[in-house]
Amino acid sequence: MKTEGFRHTMQDAMGGHTYVVIITSPADEVFHYSATVDGVDVEVRERGVIRNKGDAMQLALAAVERHIADLSHKIARESTTAS
């Protein structure tokens, strides 16, 4: 199946934050992903060549979950230091 030019965008909410995940295929059978949470880019960990769009989606959602968890920890730390 030819995947070059594939692009899928998903927007949803998690833990009170809005996220957007974009899966693309710039070359046949190779997928990339990017994500934002509340408009801020999410750090993407390089995993080598991704050859399955489902894997790309899973990696993107894991990055979103990690980002939101980090935000929650940061907010908790700031609220305890501000008290």
HELIX and SHEET records of a PDB file:
HELIX    1   1 LYS A   53  ALA A   82  1                                  30    
SHEET    1   A 4 PHE A   6  MET A  14  0                                        
SHEET    2   A 4 HIS A  17  ALA A  27 -1                                        
SHEET    3   A 4 VAL A  30  VAL A  37 -1                                        
SHEET    4   A 4 VAL A  40  ASP A  41 -1                                        
END                                                                             
